[in-house]
Amino acid sequence: MKKIIALLLLTLAMLTTGNTFAKDKSENGVYRPTLSTNPKKYLREFQLNKATPDEIIQYVGAPDKTYSLGGSDFITYNLATQKGGIIEYTFEVKDDLVVNVTYLNSGNFFGVTQRESAKQLQSP
């Protein structure tokens, strides 16, 4: 009986420790947004001019689309929707740093398009 209790406690300790050390957010606060992520909060708190493209790919995942335009590189992630439409986050990279993040919600069943920018939300 004591062995079973000790084994259960050890298992619980290992599971708790594993969750404590698992990192799903970088030192610069980069993490993968989901459908339940508040876009304005995500954009307001994103640390512009600190995160690198490698950090974005490591913590957000493989991008759905990448392209270059006007001296900047863009990394785009589409969030899956059930009703069709587009929900995406695009990270603008210049000189190996993320200089802006935009959020686009378009074509869902509301018929409303929402576009937000970290640069605009963070400027006084």
GIHU-V285714 format. One record per run of one state. SS is the DSSP state (h for helix, s for strand, l for the rest). FROM is the first residue (numbers start at 1). LEN is the number of residues. If there is no record, write none. Layout:
# GIHU-V285714
ss | from | len
SS | FROM | LEN
SS | FROM | LEN
This chain:
# GIHU-V285714
ss | from | len
l | 1 | 1
h | 2 | 20
l | 22 | 17
h | 39 | 7
l | 46 | 7
h | 53 | 8
l | 61 | 4
s | 65 | 5
l | 70 | 2
s | 72 | 7
l | 79 | 7
s | 86 | 9
l | 95 | 2
s | 97 | 10
l | 107 | 7
s | 114 | 4
h | 118 | 5
l | 123 | 2
